[in-house]
Amino acid sequence: QVQLVESGGGLVQAGGSLRLDCAASGTILSIDVMGWYRQAPGKQRELVATITSTGTTNYADSLKGRFTISRDNAKNTVYLQMNNLEPEDTAVYYCNVRRVIRNFWGQGTQVTVSS
């Protein structure tokens, strides 16, 4: 079993930065892909970024260059550095672990960007 706890969300002004952390309990395997998704009010949940245990990343095209995902395998933790935030980034951000065909999700952390 994998349990995920996000932290680091909050309220920030446009142009500011936040760093989200996601700590996993249980065993994270080398095959596990960790990542971040977000869901804004009235919208579908969407990919933000993913990262493998070897450091291969995948970003939503619209976010690449502003957001950076990283991973500390020894700490079972994945991070999301968000820079130059925009009001459109306001959403609940969810941590995710994908193990082959199974997904594990955190409870989410709210990010609100004011204009």
Secondary structure, DSSP 8 states (H G I E B T S, - for coil): --EEEEE--EEEETT--EEEEEEEES---TT-EEEEEEE-TTS--EEEEEE-TT--EEE-TTTBTTEEEEEEGGGTEEEEEE-S--GGG-EEEEEEEEETTEEEE---EEEEEE-
